């Protein structure tokens, strides 16, 4: 049964050894690169979702796209070498969404769907089960994007393009890419990515997932951790995109066999448990605290969790919670109660004053 939970969530969203991977500028997918730090690969850690609650999924049953969840993204525009067409998106009642790339002579078309106008979420676990395209030329992707991407060249506030996976057959049948892009796509553009080879990824269905927390991104393939980074973490609600494109990254489009199809069995979303997160600097910079559950926290308790006395400058508060900040230990002194995110406590006259706090239901 198709679950329309994404529409509800759109409303709610308002309120083991690691190896460093070097990024090569010879890869045509990595452009204008200024890498702040490297992604790391880790093929030993399994997915663990005890800190998340299941929100819902679309199993793509039926014969038409559920437009209470999905939009036909970039419809009738030219992206790269292909026009994006609604007619290239199909369901046939067998529980599979098909995004096609087609050719007619020297004319190419492709397809995208997104939740841009219906569902955005900040943090969580995002997963799809999918079968990648089969030929050179097109490339398929499962990714997140922000509606304010690149607005001020501040990824924390503007958001980040989070490519959970991209598949470009031009670089090998069993190669995947996991990429981040931020600060727009012009002169200030920065990117960070990793390529990995997973034998058999080009055959059959596989599960691709992203765990996005206030501290980092972790990418999983078939339930196993493949990459993580704390670089350019978005603190902005983002939407989901499934895309099949012909931009050159997939290789010589004239060498492809068409139609080529990106098949998606389902998309699932899990929400991170409600919590309060403190940051050393304004705009969510500096040290990042672990998530604080409902409870009372003295100075010593906060410091044992890496939250230094009189050192917090911004804060995030999950919907349904409130936090009362105190300027002195043991819940004394000046206080302020906050029920939503604060990008900078300077504006509340509480910058670098937090010595104890209480998290409770709002």
C-alpha positions as CSV (number, residue, x, y, z in Angstrom):
1,X,0.0,0.0,0.0
2,X,1.3,3.4,-0.9
3,X,1.9,5.6,2.2
4,X,1.1,9.3,1.9
5,X,3.1,10.1,5.0
6,X,5.4,12.5,3.1
7,X,2.7,15.0,2.7
8,X,2.1,15.0,6.5
9,X,5.8,15.4,7.1
10,X,6.0,18.4,4.9
11,X,3.8,20.1,7.4
12,X,5.7,18.7,10.4
13,X,9.0,19.9,9.0
14,X,8.0,23.4,9.4
15,X,7.9,23.3,13.0
16,X,37.0,-1.2,11.6
17,X,39.5,1.0,9.9
18,X,39.1,4.0,7.8
19,X,40.9,5.0,4.6
20,X,41.3,8.5,3.4
21,X,40.1,9.0,-0.2
22,X,41.8,11.6,-2.3
23,X,39.8,13.6,-4.8
24,X,41.2,13.8,-8.3
25,X,40.6,16.9,-10.4
26,X,40.9,14.6,-13.4
27,X,37.5,13.2,-12.7
28,X,35.2,15.3,-14.8
29,X,32.5,15.1,-12.1
30,X,34.7,17.0,-9.7
31,X,34.9,20.7,-10.8
32,X,36.2,23.9,-9.0
33,X,37.2,21.7,-6.1
34,X,38.4,23.2,-2.8
35,X,38.3,20.2,-0.5
36,X,38.0,21.1,3.2
37,X,38.5,17.5,4.3
38,X,38.3,14.0,2.8
39,X,35.5,11.6,2.9
40,X,36.5,8.3,4.5
41,X,35.5,4.9,3.5
42,X,34.4,2.3,6.1
43,X,33.1,-1.1,4.9
44,X,32.6,-2.6,8.3
45,X,29.9,-0.7,10.2
46,X,26.3,-1.9,9.7
47,X,23.3,0.4,9.8
48,X,21.7,1.0,13.2
49,X,18.5,3.0,13.5
50,X,17.7,2.9,17.2
51,X,17.8,6.8,17.3
52,X,15.2,7.1,14.5
53,X,11.5,6.6,14.1
54,X,10.0,5.3,10.8
55,X,8.0,8.0,9.1
56,X,6.8,6.4,5.9
57,X,7.5,5.2,2.4
58,X,6.3,5.1,-1.1
59,X,6.2,1.6,-2.6
60,X,5.2,3.0,-6.0
61,X,2.1,0.8,-6.3
62,X,-0.5,1.9,-8.7
63,X,-0.2,3.2,-12.3
64,X,0.3,6.9,-11.7
65,X,2.8,8.9,-9.7
66,X,1.4,10.1,-6.4
67,X,1.7,13.9,-6.8
68,X,0.8,14.5,-3.1
69,X,4.4,13.2,-2.6
70,X,6.3,13.7,-5.8
71,X,6.7,16.6,-8.3
72,X,7.9,16.3,-11.9
73,X,11.1,18.2,-11.4
74,X,12.6,20.5,-14.0
75,X,9.9,19.5,-16.4
76,X,10.3,20.7,-20.0
77,X,13.7,22.2,-19.3
78,X,17.0,21.3,-20.9
79,X,19.6,19.8,-18.5
80,X,22.8,19.0,-20.0
81,X,22.0,17.3,-23.3
82,X,18.5,16.1,-22.6
83,X,15.0,17.6,-22.1
84,X,13.3,16.6,-18.9
85,X,9.9,15.1,-19.7
86,X,7.0,13.9,-17.6
87,X,6.3,11.2,-20.2
88,X,9.6,9.5,-19.3
89,X,8.3,8.8,-15.8
90,X,6.1,5.7,-15.4
91,X,4.5,3.2,-13.1
92,X,2.7,0.1,-14.3
93,X,1.2,-1.4,-11.2
94,X,4.1,-3.7,-10.4
95,X,5.5,-1.5,-7.6
96,X,8.4,0.0,-9.6
97,X,9.0,3.6,-10.5
98,X,10.7,3.9,-13.9
99,X,12.7,7.0,-14.9
100,X,13.8,6.7,-18.5
101,X,16.4,8.3,-20.8
102,X,15.4,8.2,-24.4
103,X,16.9,9.0,-27.8
104,X,15.2,10.1,-31.1
105,X,17.9,10.8,-33.7
106,X,20.1,13.4,-32.2
107,X,17.5,14.4,-29.6
108,X,17.7,13.1,-26.1
109,X,15.2,13.2,-23.1
110,X,15.5,12.2,-19.5
111,X,13.5,12.4,-16.2
112,X,13.4,13.6,-12.6
113,X,11.0,13.5,-9.7
114,X,11.4,15.3,-6.3
115,X,9.5,16.2,-3.1
116,X,10.5,19.9,-3.5
117,X,6.9,21.2,-3.2
118,X,5.6,18.6,-0.8
119,X,8.1,17.3,1.7
120,X,11.3,18.6,3.3
121,X,13.1,17.3,6.3
122,X,16.2,18.2,8.3
123,X,18.2,15.2,9.5
124,X,17.1,11.6,9.4
125,X,17.7,8.5,7.4
126,X,16.8,8.4,3.7
127,X,16.7,5.1,1.8
128,X,15.8,3.8,-1.6
129,X,15.9,0.3,-3.2
130,X,16.8,0.7,-6.8
131,X,18.4,-0.8,-9.9
132,X,20.8,1.5,-11.7
133,X,20.7,2.2,-15.5
134,X,22.3,-0.3,-17.8
135,X,24.1,1.6,-20.5
136,X,26.8,4.3,-21.1
137,X,25.5,7.8,-21.6
138,X,22.8,8.4,-19.0
139,X,23.5,8.5,-15.3
140,X,21.1,8.0,-12.3
141,X,21.1,9.5,-8.9
142,X,19.4,9.5,-5.5
143,X,20.1,12.8,-3.8
144,X,18.9,15.7,-1.5
145,X,18.8,19.4,-2.2
146,X,17.9,22.6,-0.5
147,X,15.5,25.2,-1.9
148,X,18.0,27.9,-0.7
149,X,21.2,26.1,-2.0
150,X,24.0,28.6,-2.7
151,X,22.0,31.7,-1.6
152,X,24.8,33.1,0.6
153,X,27.6,30.6,0.2
154,X,27.1,29.3,3.7
155,X,26.3,25.6,3.5
156,X,25.2,25.4,7.1
157,X,22.4,27.8,6.5
158,X,21.8,27.5,2.7
159,X,22.0,23.7,2.5
160,X,24.1,21.3,0.5
161,X,23.6,19.1,-2.5
162,X,23.9,15.6,-0.9
163,X,24.4,12.9,-3.6
164,X,23.6,9.7,-1.7
165,X,24.7,7.9,-4.8
166,X,25.4,8.6,-8.5
167,X,26.1,5.9,-11.1
168,X,28.1,6.8,-14.2
169,X,28.8,3.7,-16.2
170,X,31.5,5.6,-18.2
171,X,33.8,5.1,-15.2
172,X,33.1,1.3,-14.8
173,X,30.2,-1.0,-14.4
174,X,30.5,-1.4,-10.7
175,X,31.6,2.1,-9.6
176,X,29.5,4.4,-7.4
177,X,30.0,8.0,-6.4
178,X,29.0,9.7,-3.2
179,X,29.3,13.5,-3.5
180,X,28.6,16.8,-1.7
181,X,28.3,20.1,-3.4
182,X,28.0,23.5,-1.7
183,X,28.2,27.3,-2.3
184,X,26.3,27.2,-5.6
185,X,27.6,26.1,-8.9
186,X,29.6,29.1,-9.9
187,X,33.0,30.4,-8.9
188,X,32.5,29.7,-5.2
189,X,31.4,26.1,-5.8
190,X,33.1,23.5,-3.6
191,X,32.7,19.8,-3.7
192,X,33.8,16.6,-1.9
193,X,33.4,13.1,-3.3
194,X,34.5,9.5,-3.2
195,X,34.4,6.8,-5.9
196,X,34.1,3.2,-4.8
197,X,33.9,-0.1,-6.6
198,X,31.3,-2.5,-5.4
199,X,31.2,-5.8,-7.4
200,X,27.7,-6.5,-8.6
201,X,26.3,-3.1,-8.0
202,X,25.4,-2.8,-11.7
203,X,23.2,-5.9,-11.5
204,X,19.8,-6.2,-9.8
205,X,18.3,-4.1,-7.0
206,X,20.4,-2.6,-4.1
207,X,19.6,-0.5,-1.1
208,X,21.2,3.0,-0.8
209,X,20.9,5.0,2.3
210,X,22.0,8.3,4.0
211,X,22.1,9.0,7.7
212,X,22.3,12.8,8.2
213,X,22.9,14.1,11.7
214,X,23.8,17.5,13.1
215,X,27.4,16.3,13.1
216,X,27.9,14.3,9.9
217,X,26.8,12.4,6.9
218,X,27.1,8.6,6.7
219,X,26.4,6.7,3.4
220,X,25.3,3.1,3.3
221,X,25.0,0.5,0.5
222,X,23.0,-2.6,1.2
223,X,23.1,-1.8,4.9
224,X,26.9,-1.4,5.2
225,X,28.6,1.9,5.9
226,X,30.6,3.1,2.9
227,X,31.5,6.7,3.5
228,X,31.2,9.5,6.2
229,X,32.2,13.1,6.6
230,X,31.6,16.0,8.9
231,X,32.4,18.5,6.1
232,X,29.7,21.0,5.1
233,X,26.9,19.6,7.2
234,X,23.6,21.2,6.2
235,X,21.4,22.6,8.9
236,X,18.6,23.3,6.5
237,X,15.6,21.2,5.6
238,X,16.0,19.5,2.2
239,X,14.0,17.6,-0.3
240,X,14.4,14.2,-2.1
241,X,15.3,13.8,-5.8
242,X,15.4,10.7,-8.0
243,X,16.9,11.5,-11.4
244,X,18.0,10.0,-14.7
245,X,20.0,12.5,-16.7
246,X,22.2,12.8,-19.8
247,X,24.8,15.5,-18.9
248,X,28.1,13.9,-20.1
249,X,29.1,12.4,-16.8
250,X,27.6,9.1,-17.9
251,X,29.8,9.0,-21.0
252,X,29.2,9.3,-24.7
253,X,25.5,9.6,-25.1
254,X,25.6,8.5,-28.7
255,X,27.1,5.2,-27.6
256,X,24.2,4.3,-25.3
257,X,21.4,1.9,-26.0
258,X,18.0,3.5,-25.4
259,X,15.6,3.6,-23.7
260,X,17.7,3.2,-20.6
261,X,15.9,2.9,-17.3
262,X,16.5,3.8,-13.6
263,X,14.2,1.6,-11.6
264,X,13.1,2.4,-8.0
265,X,11.3,-0.1,-5.8
266,X,10.7,2.2,-2.8
267,X,11.8,5.3,-0.9
268,X,11.7,5.2,2.9
269,X,12.3,8.0,5.4
270,X,13.1,7.8,9.1
271,X,13.1,10.9,11.4
272,X,15.8,11.5,14.0
273,X,14.5,11.4,17.5
274,X,13.7,14.8,19.1
275,X,16.7,16.4,20.6
276,X,18.5,19.6,21.5
277,X,21.9,20.4,19.9
278,X,24.3,23.1,21.0
279,X,27.1,24.7,19.0
280,X,30.1,26.7,20.0
281,X,29.7,29.4,17.3
282,X,26.9,31.2,15.6
283,X,25.5,29.6,12.4
284,X,26.2,26.2,13.9
285,X,29.9,26.4,13.8
286,X,32.7,25.1,16.1
287,X,32.1,22.2,18.4
288,X,28.8,20.3,18.1
289,X,27.2,18.7,21.2
290,X,25.7,15.3,21.2
291,X,21.9,15.3,21.1
292,X,20.3,16.2,24.5
293,X,17.2,14.3,25.5
294,X,14.5,15.5,27.9
295,X,16.1,16.1,31.2
296,X,18.1,18.5,33.4
297,X,21.8,19.2,32.8
298,X,24.2,20.9,35.3
299,X,27.5,22.5,34.3
300,X,29.4,19.3,35.1
301,X,27.0,17.1,33.2
302,X,27.2,19.4,30.2
303,X,31.0,19.5,30.3
304,X,31.2,15.7,30.5
305,X,29.3,15.7,27.2
306,X,31.7,18.2,25.6
307,X,29.5,21.2,26.1
308,X,31.9,23.8,27.6
309,X,30.7,26.3,30.2
310,X,29.8,29.8,28.8
311,X,30.7,28.7,25.3
312,X,27.5,28.0,23.3
313,X,26.4,30.5,20.6
314,X,23.7,28.7,18.6
315,X,21.2,26.0,19.2
316,X,18.8,23.6,17.4
317,X,15.6,22.5,19.1
318,X,13.5,19.7,17.5
319,X,9.8,20.3,17.1
320,X,7.8,19.4,20.2
321,X,10.6,20.3,22.6
322,X,11.7,23.4,24.5
323,X,14.9,24.2,26.3
324,X,15.4,26.6,29.2
325,X,19.0,28.0,29.3
326,X,20.4,29.3,32.6
327,X,23.4,31.6,33.0
328,X,24.6,29.9,36.2
329,X,25.0,26.3,37.4
330,X,22.2,24.3,39.0
331,X,19.4,26.2,37.0
332,X,20.0,29.6,38.6
333,X,20.7,33.0,37.3
334,X,19.3,34.6,34.2
335,X,17.2,32.3,32.0
336,X,15.7,32.1,28.6
337,X,13.3,29.6,27.1
338,X,13.7,28.6,23.4
339,X,11.2,26.6,21.4
340,X,12.9,26.7,17.9
341,X,16.3,26.9,16.3
342,X,18.5,29.9,17.1
343,X,21.1,30.7,14.6
344,X,22.9,33.0,17.0
345,X,22.2,33.5,20.7
346,X,23.7,37.0,20.4
347,X,20.3,38.2,19.2
348,X,18.8,36.8,22.4
349,X,21.5,38.3,24.7
350,X,22.5,34.9,25.7
351,X,25.7,34.3,23.7
352,X,28.4,32.4,25.7
353,X,26.3,32.4,28.8
354,X,24.9,28.8,29.0
355,X,25.9,27.1,32.3
356,X,23.0,24.7,32.8
357,X,19.8,23.8,31.0
358,X,16.5,21.9,31.1
359,X,15.0,20.1,28.1
360,X,11.3,19.4,28.3
361,X,8.2,18.9,26.1
362,X,6.9,22.1,24.6
